[in-house]
């Protein structure tokens, strides 16, 4: 790989880091070509982009992207494969599924929702992350719940909101 190709790869990785925001760095060393092709196929099916790159090029891309990726730098050793996804936990789910059949890929690090997760022991934590849409839905549900409870209590007691307002006004006046 010449200097120009390396530069283009660093630029492409930097753009993917900015575009996706979520990425996982895994160790896929010593896997057969058939196994790597199987992983690529499963990544494609799960809308995950898989890119194998030298650690030095990944580090340069991280340095060029916006954000504090310094906790991840120590994980950039050996063979590294980077997985990009719009879904924060899709790569974790894929890694977990693949690990049922073997001991690789191993999670080296992940960067999800502006937080770094370093080490294979973080895989279970990454599996439990909720998407932004799920969190917004839960918050809306929590906010609606008290109002629904008040309306439900009023209706079950035969009291209307207008009747409640009138009763409150009579007490004040």
N, C-alpha and C positions, 0 to 999 in steps of 0.2 A: 504494500500500500504506500503510494507516494504521498508527499506533503500536501498536495492539493486534495487528494482523496480523504486524507485525515481531517483536513480543514472542513471539507463538505460534510463529513460524518459528524464532526463536533457541532456544526451549525444545525444539522438535521436533528440531532439529539437535543440540543438546546431548545429548538422550536417545539419538539414533542413534550419536553418537560414543561414548557410554558403553556402549551395547549391543553394537555391532559391534567396537569396538577397532581395526579396520583401516579406513582410508579413503584415498582418492586424490583429489587436487585437480588438475583438468585444465583446459586452455584449449580451449574449443569455439567461440570467436568466429569470425564470418564463415561459419559452416556454414549450409547451407540448411535449411529446415524439414524437408524430406524426409530429409536426412542425419541431423539430430538425432533424428527419429522412428525411423530405422533403428538408431541407437545405443541409444535407449531400448528398442527391441524386443530387441536383442541383450543388453542389460543384464538385462532381465526373464528371458530364456532362461538366463542364467548366474547367476541369483540375486544380482544386483547391484542395489542401489537407487541411482538417479541423481537428484540434486537440484541444480537451478540456484539460486544465491543470490548476493546481493551480498556482496562481500568483507568489508565491515564487519560484516555479520550472521554470516558464518562465523567471523570473528575473535572476536566476542562469544560465540559458542557454544563455541569452543575455550577461551576464558578461563573460561567457566562450568564446563567439564568438568574432570575430574581428570587431571593429567598436565602435562608440560612440552612445550607445543606452540610455544614461542617461535621455534625454528628455521624454522617454517613461515610465520610472519607475513610475512616479506619476499616470499614467493611469491604473496601475496594481492594481485595487481594485475591489471587488465584483467578480462575475463569469466572467471568461475570456475564450474566444475561439480564437484560433490563426489560421489564414488562410494563407497558403503558395501558391504562384503562380509564374510561370516564367513571366507571363504578369503582368505589373505594375498596370493596371487598371481593370483587370478582376474581382478581388474581389470587387472593388468599384461598378462596374456595377451590380454584383450579389446582393450586399447589397441594392442598389437603387431599383432593381427589387423586392426584398423581402419586401421592405418597402412600396410598393404599396398595400400590403395586410395586413400590420400591422406596429406597431412601433418598432419592433425588427427585425434583430439585429441592435444594436447601435454601431457606430464606436467609439472605445476608442482611438486608435492610429494606425498609419501605418508607416512603414519604407520602403521607395521606393527610388531607385537610391541614396542611402546613405543620404537621408534626412528624418527627422522625421516629421510626420503630427499628431498633437495631437488634439483630439476632433471631435465630430460628424459634426461640422460645416466645416470640411476639406473635406467632402465627394465630394462636387461638384468640388473642385480643383483637387482631385484625378481622377475624371471622365474625366478631360480634358488633363491629361498627355498623352504624345505621347511616343510610344515605341522607342527604339534606332534605329530600322530599319526605322521607319517613319521619324525620325529626320535626319538620314543619307540620305535618299531619298530626303528630302527637300533641304538639303545642296548641294547635287549633282545637283539637278535641278537649284538651284540658281547660282551655279558655271558655269553650262553649258549655262545658259540663255544669259549672255553677249556675249559669243563666237558665239552662234547661231544668235543673233541679228546682229552682225558685218557681219557674212557670208551672212545672209539674205539680208542685205542692199547692200552688194557688188554685190550679184547676181541679185538683182532687178534693180540695176543701170547698169547692163551689164558689170561691172568691175570684172575681175578675180583677184585672189590673186597675180598671177604672174604679171598682169598688174599694180596692185597697188604697188608692190615692185619696178617694173621698173620706175614708175612715181616718187616714193620717191627717188630712186637712182639718177634720172635725176635732181631733185630739189637740192639734196645735192652736186652734182658734177657740 
